[in-house]
Amino acid sequence: MVNHKPDMAALLKAVAESPKRDNSAYHKAMAEAREAFEQAEALLGGPVEVRAKTKVKRNGEYVVKWTFKPAE
């Protein structure tokens, strides 16, 4: 029986040389989300409940609509 183990050095080299992802858009979106929650809590006077609707437009844009209301 032949045991097929990956060459760990080759695996680590491939991971190290792989292109890095640019997560700046994700981090910007998360910062905007935190700000939206803070603003909603300030305007509504306390904790909020949120409902989200998402869709992908024909041009490929991903749209998220949030509706905030005071928590019950």
ChimeraX attribute file (.defattr): number of C-alpha atoms within 10 A of each C-alpha:
attribute: neighborCount
match mode: 1-to-1
recipient: residues
	/A:1	3
	/A:2	4
	/A:3	5
	/A:4	6
	/A:5	6
	/A:6	8
	/A:7	8
	/A:8	9
	/A:9	9
	/A:10	10
	/A:11	10
	/A:12	11
	/A:13	10
	/A:14	11
	/A:15	11
	/A:16	10
	/A:17	8
	/A:18	9
	/A:19	8
	/A:20	8
	/A:21	6
	/A:22	8
	/A:23	8
	/A:24	9
	/A:25	9
	/A:26	10
	/A:27	11
	/A:28	10
	/A:29	11
	/A:30	12
	/A:31	11
	/A:32	12
	/A:33	13
	/A:34	11
	/A:35	12
	/A:36	14
	/A:37	17
	/A:38	15
	/A:39	12
	/A:40	20
	/A:41	18
	/A:42	12
	/A:43	10
	/A:44	14
	/A:45	11
	/A:46	12
	/A:47	15
	/A:48	17
	/A:49	14
	/A:50	13
	/A:51	9
	/A:52	9
	/A:53	9
	/A:54	10
	/A:55	11
	/A:56	10
	/A:57	9
	/A:58	7
	/A:59	6
	/A:60	8
	/A:61	9
	/A:62	10
	/A:63	11
	/A:64	10
	/A:65	11
	/A:66	14
	/A:67	11
	/A:68	17
	/A:69	14
	/A:70	14
	/A:71	12
	/A:72	6
